[in-house]
Amino acid sequence: MALIKRKRISLNWLHYLATLILATFSQIGMSHTSSTAYLEISQESGSPTGIWKINLLDLNQVVPLDRNGDQKITWGEVKASKAAISSMALNHLQFSTQANAGCSPTIRGLSTKQINDAAYAVIDWQVNCSLSPGLAISAKYDFLFERDTTHVAIVTVGQKSPELFSSDRREMELGAGEPNGLAKFKMFLREGVWHIFIGYDHILFLLTMLLSVIKSDRRKTVVQALKVVTAFTVAHSVTLFMVASGLIALPARIVETTIAFSIVVAAFNNLYPFLPDRTWLIAGCFGLIHGFGFASVLGELGLGTNNFALSVLAFNLGVEAGQIAIALTVLPILFFFQNRKLFQPVVIWGGSISAALMASIWLTERAFDVSLF
Protein backbone atom coordinates (compact mmCIF):
# COMPACT_ATOMS: atom_id res chain seq x y z
CA MET A 1 0.00 0.00 0.00
CA ALA A 2 2.84 2.36 0.80
CA LEU A 3 4.29 1.94 -2.71
CA ILE A 4 0.93 2.65 -4.31
CA LYS A 5 0.41 5.72 -2.14
CA ARG A 6 3.85 7.09 -2.97
CA LYS A 7 3.21 6.63 -6.67
CA ARG A 8 -0.12 8.47 -6.41
CA ILE A 9 1.58 11.36 -4.61
CA SER A 10 4.16 11.62 -7.40
CA LEU A 11 1.44 11.62 -10.05
CA ASN A 12 -0.47 14.29 -8.13
CA TRP A 13 2.65 16.45 -8.00
CA LEU A 14 3.09 16.03 -11.75
CA HIS A 15 -0.54 17.02 -12.29
CA TYR A 16 -0.19 20.14 -10.12
CA LEU A 17 3.06 21.11 -11.86
CA ALA A 18 1.60 20.72 -15.34
CA THR A 19 -1.52 22.67 -14.34
CA LEU A 20 0.57 25.52 -12.91
CA ILE A 21 2.80 25.79 -15.97
CA LEU A 22 -0.10 25.64 -18.41
CA ALA A 23 -1.93 28.31 -16.43
CA THR A 24 1.17 30.47 -16.57
CA PHE A 25 1.50 29.85 -20.29
CA SER A 26 -2.09 30.86 -20.96
CA GLN A 27 -1.34 34.21 -19.29
CA ILE A 28 1.79 34.64 -21.43
CA GLY A 29 -0.44 34.30 -24.47
CA MET A 30 -2.00 37.69 -23.71
CA SER A 31 1.13 39.23 -22.21
CA HIS A 32 3.97 40.48 -24.37
CA THR A 33 7.64 39.73 -24.45
CA SER A 34 9.02 43.20 -24.83
CA SER A 35 7.97 46.68 -23.77
CA THR A 36 9.95 48.30 -26.56
CA ALA A 37 8.72 50.90 -29.04
CA TYR A 38 10.51 52.12 -32.17
CA LEU A 39 10.53 55.77 -33.19
CA GLU A 40 11.92 56.79 -36.59
CA ILE A 41 12.27 60.58 -37.06
CA SER A 42 13.01 62.56 -40.20
CA GLN A 43 13.70 66.30 -40.46
CA GLU A 44 14.05 66.54 -44.23
CA SER A 45 10.83 68.53 -44.59
CA GLY A 46 11.74 71.02 -41.84
CA SER A 47 9.26 70.01 -39.17
CA PRO A 48 9.68 66.45 -37.85
CA THR A 49 7.85 63.53 -39.47
CA GLY A 50 8.23 59.84 -38.83
CA ILE A 51 7.01 56.39 -37.87
CA TRP A 52 6.14 55.24 -34.34
CA LYS A 53 5.85 51.49 -33.78
CA ILE A 54 4.12 50.44 -30.54
CA ASN A 55 3.44 46.92 -29.28
CA LEU A 56 -0.35 46.50 -29.40
CA LEU A 57 -0.39 45.17 -25.85
CA ASP A 58 1.51 48.25 -24.66
CA LEU A 59 -0.87 50.50 -26.58
CA ASN A 60 -3.84 48.62 -25.11
CA GLN A 61 -2.78 49.75 -21.63
CA VAL A 62 -3.24 53.40 -22.63
CA VAL A 63 -5.87 53.13 -25.36
CA PRO A 64 -8.40 50.30 -24.75
CA LEU A 65 -8.26 48.38 -28.04
CA ASP A 66 -9.75 45.03 -27.04
CA ARG A 67 -13.34 46.21 -27.21
CA ASN A 68 -15.03 42.79 -27.03
CA GLY A 69 -12.78 41.52 -24.23
CA ASP A 70 -11.71 38.34 -26.05
CA GLN A 71 -8.00 39.01 -25.27
CA LYS A 72 -7.26 39.34 -28.98
CA ILE A 73 -6.60 42.65 -30.72
CA THR A 74 -7.69 42.77 -34.35
CA TRP A 75 -6.92 45.27 -37.09
CA GLY A 76 -10.57 46.31 -37.03
CA GLU A 77 -10.29 47.22 -33.34
CA VAL A 78 -7.10 49.19 -33.99
CA LYS A 79 -8.67 51.04 -36.92
CA ALA A 80 -11.78 51.85 -34.88
CA SER A 81 -9.55 53.40 -32.20
CA LYS A 82 -7.71 55.75 -34.56
CA ALA A 83 -9.09 58.89 -32.90
CA ALA A 84 -8.07 57.68 -29.43
CA ILE A 85 -4.60 56.69 -30.71
CA SER A 86 -4.22 60.15 -32.23
CA SER A 87 -5.13 61.72 -28.89
CA MET A 88 -2.59 59.48 -27.17
CA ALA A 89 0.11 60.66 -29.58
CA LEU A 90 -0.75 64.29 -28.80
CA ASN A 91 -0.24 63.64 -25.11
CA HIS A 92 2.92 61.53 -25.12
CA LEU A 93 5.13 62.84 -27.94
CA GLN A 94 6.06 66.51 -28.31
CA PHE A 95 8.63 68.62 -30.13
CA SER A 96 9.88 72.08 -29.21
CA THR A 97 12.55 74.73 -29.75
CA GLN A 98 13.66 77.64 -27.59
CA ALA A 99 11.08 79.79 -29.39
CA ASN A 100 8.24 77.24 -29.46
CA ALA A 101 6.68 75.84 -26.31
CA GLY A 102 5.71 72.56 -27.96
CA CYS A 103 4.15 70.94 -31.00
CA SER A 104 2.41 67.57 -31.00
CA PRO A 105 2.17 65.20 -33.97
CA THR A 106 -0.96 64.23 -35.88
CA ILE A 107 -1.57 60.84 -37.51
CA ARG A 108 -1.49 60.65 -41.29
CA GLY A 109 -1.49 56.83 -41.53
CA LEU A 110 -2.11 53.78 -39.31
CA SER A 111 -1.34 50.09 -39.88
CA THR A 112 -0.13 46.99 -38.03
CA LYS A 113 3.02 44.88 -38.42
CA GLN A 114 4.64 41.77 -36.88
CA ILE A 115 7.97 42.56 -35.19
CA ASN A 116 9.89 39.87 -33.30
CA ASP A 117 6.83 37.59 -33.14
CA ALA A 118 4.65 40.38 -31.69
CA ALA A 119 1.96 42.61 -33.21
CA TYR A 120 2.72 46.34 -33.41
CA ALA A 121 0.73 49.40 -34.37
CA VAL A 122 2.59 51.46 -36.98
CA ILE A 123 1.73 55.15 -36.67
CA ASP A 124 2.77 57.44 -39.53
CA TRP A 125 2.85 60.95 -38.03
CA GLN A 126 3.81 64.51 -38.84
CA VAL A 127 4.13 67.80 -36.96
CA ASN A 128 1.93 70.41 -38.58
CA CYS A 129 2.80 73.45 -36.46
CA SER A 130 5.73 75.60 -37.56
CA LEU A 131 8.95 75.31 -35.55
CA SER A 132 11.39 78.21 -35.69
CA PRO A 133 14.00 77.47 -38.36
CA GLY A 134 17.66 77.36 -37.38
CA LEU A 135 16.95 76.39 -33.76
CA ALA A 136 17.70 72.98 -32.27
CA ILE A 137 14.61 70.79 -31.97
CA SER A 138 14.04 68.83 -28.77
CA ALA A 139 11.82 65.76 -28.53
CA LYS A 140 9.95 64.74 -25.38
CA TYR A 141 8.60 61.18 -25.01
CA ASP A 142 6.70 59.92 -21.96
CA PHE A 143 4.54 57.09 -23.28
CA LEU A 144 3.77 54.28 -20.76
CA PHE A 145 6.45 55.23 -18.21
CA GLU A 146 3.85 55.81 -15.49
CA ARG A 147 2.64 52.22 -15.93
CA ASP A 148 5.88 50.46 -16.85
CA THR A 149 9.24 51.95 -15.90
CA THR A 150 11.08 49.29 -17.96
CA HIS A 151 9.55 50.56 -21.21
CA VAL A 152 12.03 51.95 -23.74
CA ALA A 153 11.80 53.50 -27.18
CA ILE A 154 14.58 52.99 -29.72
CA VAL A 155 14.99 56.28 -31.59
CA THR A 156 16.64 56.73 -34.98
CA VAL A 157 16.99 60.19 -36.54
CA GLY A 158 17.84 59.95 -40.23
CA GLN A 159 21.01 57.91 -40.76
CA LYS A 160 22.32 58.50 -37.24
CA SER A 161 22.96 55.66 -34.82
CA PRO A 162 20.02 54.83 -32.54
CA GLU A 163 19.44 56.38 -29.14
CA LEU A 164 17.15 55.43 -26.30
CA PHE A 165 14.16 57.02 -24.59
CA SER A 166 13.67 55.53 -21.13
CA SER A 167 11.97 56.40 -17.84
CA ASP A 168 15.10 58.30 -16.76
CA ARG A 169 15.71 59.92 -20.16
CA ARG A 170 12.54 61.37 -21.62
CA GLU A 171 13.99 64.26 -23.64
CA MET A 172 16.69 64.53 -26.28
CA GLU A 173 17.94 67.05 -28.82
CA LEU A 174 17.39 65.83 -32.39
CA GLY A 175 20.24 67.83 -33.83
CA ALA A 176 22.80 66.48 -31.38
CA GLY A 177 25.79 64.54 -32.65
CA GLU A 178 26.29 60.79 -32.56
CA PRO A 179 26.25 59.22 -29.08
CA ASN A 180 29.78 58.42 -27.94
CA GLY A 181 31.12 54.88 -27.85
CA LEU A 182 30.52 54.41 -24.12
CA ALA A 183 26.89 55.58 -24.38
CA LYS A 184 26.21 53.17 -27.27
CA PHE A 185 27.96 50.34 -25.41
CA LYS A 186 25.78 50.85 -22.33
CA MET A 187 22.63 51.03 -24.42
CA PHE A 188 23.27 47.79 -26.33
CA LEU A 189 24.53 46.03 -23.19
CA ARG A 190 21.29 46.89 -21.42
CA GLU A 191 19.21 45.74 -24.38
CA GLY A 192 21.09 42.43 -24.49
CA VAL A 193 20.37 41.72 -20.82
CA TRP A 194 16.75 42.80 -21.21
CA HIS A 195 16.10 40.64 -24.28
CA ILE A 196 17.39 37.43 -22.71
CA PHE A 197 15.12 37.98 -19.71
CA ILE A 198 12.05 38.52 -21.91
CA GLY A 199 12.96 35.75 -24.38
CA TYR A 200 10.76 33.02 -22.90
CA ASP A 201 11.77 30.43 -25.50
CA HIS A 202 15.51 31.09 -25.02
CA ILE A 203 15.13 30.87 -21.24
CA LEU A 204 13.09 27.65 -21.45
CA PHE A 205 15.74 26.07 -23.69
CA LEU A 206 18.51 27.01 -21.25
CA LEU A 207 16.55 25.75 -18.22
CA THR A 208 15.75 22.46 -19.96
CA MET A 209 19.44 22.07 -20.77
CA LEU A 210 20.38 22.68 -17.13
CA LEU A 211 17.96 19.97 -15.95
CA SER A 212 19.96 17.41 -17.91
CA VAL A 213 23.28 18.13 -16.17
CA ILE A 214 22.15 17.53 -12.57
CA LYS A 215 24.33 14.73 -11.14
CA SER A 216 24.91 13.31 -7.67
CA ASP A 217 28.46 14.63 -7.97
CA ARG A 218 28.06 18.41 -7.84
CA ARG A 219 31.50 18.98 -9.28
CA LYS A 220 30.48 17.07 -12.42
CA THR A 221 27.23 19.04 -12.51
CA VAL A 222 29.11 22.35 -12.50
CA VAL A 223 31.48 21.11 -15.23
CA GLN A 224 28.59 19.93 -17.40
CA ALA A 225 26.69 23.19 -16.82
CA LEU A 226 29.75 25.19 -17.88
CA LYS A 227 30.01 23.11 -21.05
CA VAL A 228 26.34 23.69 -21.88
CA VAL A 229 26.43 27.45 -21.27
CA THR A 230 29.76 27.81 -23.12
CA ALA A 231 28.59 25.81 -26.15
CA PHE A 232 25.33 27.77 -26.32
CA THR A 233 27.19 31.07 -25.95
CA VAL A 234 29.84 30.37 -28.59
CA ALA A 235 27.30 29.05 -31.07
CA HIS A 236 24.78 31.87 -30.92
CA SER A 237 27.57 34.47 -30.73
CA VAL A 238 28.96 33.21 -34.07
CA THR A 239 25.54 33.39 -35.71
CA LEU A 240 24.78 36.77 -34.15
CA PHE A 241 27.92 38.37 -35.58
CA MET A 242 27.43 36.75 -39.00
CA VAL A 243 23.81 37.88 -39.29
CA ALA A 244 24.61 41.38 -38.02
CA SER A 245 27.36 41.60 -40.64
CA GLY A 246 24.94 40.60 -43.39
CA LEU A 247 26.76 37.35 -44.23
CA ILE A 248 23.83 34.98 -43.63
CA ALA A 249 20.07 35.19 -43.18
CA LEU A 250 17.09 32.90 -42.59
CA PRO A 251 13.33 33.53 -42.70
CA ALA A 252 11.99 34.44 -39.26
CA ARG A 253 9.31 31.74 -39.41
CA ILE A 254 11.92 28.98 -39.88
CA VAL A 255 14.06 30.40 -37.07
CA GLU A 256 11.23 30.71 -34.55
CA THR A 257 9.85 27.26 -35.38
CA THR A 258 13.27 25.64 -35.03
CA ILE A 259 13.85 27.38 -31.68
CA ALA A 260 10.63 25.79 -30.39
CA PHE A 261 11.75 22.43 -31.80
CA SER A 262 15.08 22.75 -29.97
CA ILE A 263 13.23 22.81 -26.64
CA VAL A 264 11.33 19.64 -27.55
CA VAL A 265 14.61 17.88 -28.40
CA ALA A 266 16.26 19.06 -25.18
CA ALA A 267 13.29 17.86 -23.11
CA PHE A 268 13.23 14.49 -24.88
CA ASN A 269 16.93 14.06 -24.09
CA ASN A 270 16.12 14.54 -20.40
CA LEU A 271 13.47 11.81 -20.49
CA TYR A 272 15.28 9.36 -22.81
CA PRO A 273 18.96 10.41 -22.93
CA PHE A 274 20.36 9.85 -26.42
CA LEU A 275 23.41 12.04 -25.73
CA PRO A 276 24.28 11.28 -22.08
CA ASP A 277 26.95 13.65 -20.74
CA ARG A 278 27.01 15.38 -24.14
CA THR A 279 24.14 17.77 -23.73
CA TRP A 280 26.55 20.52 -24.74
CA LEU A 281 26.29 19.21 -28.32
CA ILE A 282 22.56 19.96 -28.36
CA ALA A 283 23.22 23.39 -26.84
CA GLY A 284 25.88 24.11 -29.45
CA CYS A 285 23.94 22.92 -32.49
CA PHE A 286 20.70 24.68 -31.63
CA GLY A 287 22.60 27.67 -30.26
CA LEU A 288 23.38 28.51 -33.89
CA ILE A 289 19.64 28.86 -34.55
CA HIS A 290 18.98 30.80 -31.34
CA GLY A 291 21.60 33.27 -32.60
CA PHE A 292 19.28 34.15 -35.49
CA GLY A 293 16.59 35.00 -32.94
CA PHE A 294 18.90 37.34 -31.03
CA ALA A 295 20.06 38.87 -34.32
CA SER A 296 16.47 39.76 -35.30
CA VAL A 297 16.16 41.78 -32.10
CA LEU A 298 19.52 43.43 -32.71
CA GLY A 299 18.44 44.34 -36.24
CA GLU A 300 15.36 46.14 -34.91
CA LEU A 301 17.58 48.25 -32.65
CA GLY A 302 19.34 49.70 -35.68
CA LEU A 303 23.12 49.38 -35.53
CA GLY A 304 24.10 52.32 -37.70
CA THR A 305 27.57 52.54 -39.20
CA ASN A 306 29.56 53.98 -36.30
CA ASN A 307 30.91 51.64 -33.62
CA PHE A 308 29.23 48.68 -35.36
CA ALA A 309 31.45 45.98 -33.84
CA LEU A 310 31.24 47.60 -30.40
CA SER A 311 27.43 47.64 -30.52
CA VAL A 312 27.20 43.96 -31.51
CA LEU A 313 29.75 43.01 -28.85
CA ALA A 314 27.88 44.95 -26.16
CA PHE A 315 24.54 43.34 -27.07
CA ASN A 316 26.12 39.89 -27.04
CA LEU A 317 27.78 40.52 -23.67
CA GLY A 318 24.41 41.61 -22.31
CA VAL A 319 22.84 38.35 -23.49
CA GLU A 320 25.66 36.35 -21.87
CA ALA A 321 25.36 38.27 -18.61
CA GLY A 322 21.65 37.48 -18.52
CA GLN A 323 22.29 33.80 -19.20
CA ILE A 324 24.90 33.55 -16.47
CA ALA A 325 22.55 35.27 -14.01
CA ILE A 326 19.83 32.73 -14.82
CA ALA A 327 22.20 29.77 -14.45
CA LEU A 328 23.62 31.07 -11.17
CA THR A 329 20.09 31.49 -9.82
CA VAL A 330 18.71 28.14 -10.95
CA LEU A 331 21.59 25.76 -10.15
CA PRO A 332 21.70 26.45 -6.36
CA ILE A 333 17.93 25.88 -6.21
CA LEU A 334 18.28 22.58 -8.05
CA PHE A 335 21.14 21.57 -5.73
CA PHE A 336 19.00 22.35 -2.69
CA PHE A 337 16.16 20.06 -3.81
CA GLN A 338 18.36 17.48 -5.51
CA ASN A 339 18.18 14.84 -2.73
CA ARG A 340 14.43 15.15 -2.14
CA LYS A 341 12.37 12.05 -2.99
CA LEU A 342 10.20 13.81 -5.55
CA PHE A 343 13.04 15.65 -7.29
CA GLN A 344 13.42 13.20 -10.19
CA PRO A 345 9.71 12.68 -11.01
CA VAL A 346 8.56 16.23 -10.34
CA VAL A 347 11.45 18.51 -11.31
CA ILE A 348 13.31 16.51 -13.98
CA TRP A 349 10.50 14.50 -15.58
CA GLY A 350 7.66 16.87 -14.82
CA GLY A 351 9.69 19.92 -15.83
CA SER A 352 10.84 18.29 -19.07
CA ILE A 353 7.35 17.09 -20.02
CA SER A 354 5.90 20.54 -19.33
CA ALA A 355 8.68 22.20 -21.35
CA ALA A 356 8.06 19.83 -24.25
CA LEU A 357 4.33 20.54 -24.11
CA MET A 358 4.77 24.31 -24.08
CA ALA A 359 7.36 24.16 -26.88
CA SER A 360 5.08 21.91 -28.95
CA ILE A 361 2.35 24.54 -28.73
CA TRP A 362 4.81 27.23 -29.84
CA LEU A 363 6.09 24.98 -32.64
CA THR A 364 2.58 24.34 -33.97
CA GLU A 365 1.60 28.01 -33.79
CA ARG A 366 4.77 29.19 -35.51
CA ALA A 367 4.93 26.46 -38.17
CA PHE A 368 1.28 26.74 -39.23
CA ASP A 369 0.64 30.38 -38.30
CA VAL A 370 -2.26 29.54 -36.02
CA SER A 371 -3.22 30.58 -32.48
CA LEU A 372 -3.98 27.69 -30.10
CA PHE A 373 -4.60 29.90 -27.04
Protein Blocks (a to p, Z undefined) as FASTA:
>chain_A
ZZmmmmmmmmmmmmmmmmmmmmmmmmmmmmcfbdcddddddfklopacddddddfklmmm
mmcfblnonopacfklmmmmmmmmmmmmmmmoccddfklgbdcdddfbdcdddeehiacd
ddddddfbdcdehiacddddfehklmomkbccdddehjbccddddfklcbdcfkbccddf
klmmmmmmmmmmmmmmmmmmlmmmmmmmmmmmpcfblmlmmmmmmmmmmmmmmmmmmmmm
mmmnopaccdfklmmmmmmmmmmmmmmmmmmccbghilmmmmmmmmmmmmmmmmmmmmmn
onojnhklmmmmmmmmmmmmmmmmmmmmmmmmmmmmmmpmklmmmmmmmmmmmmmmmmmm
mmmmmmnopafZZ
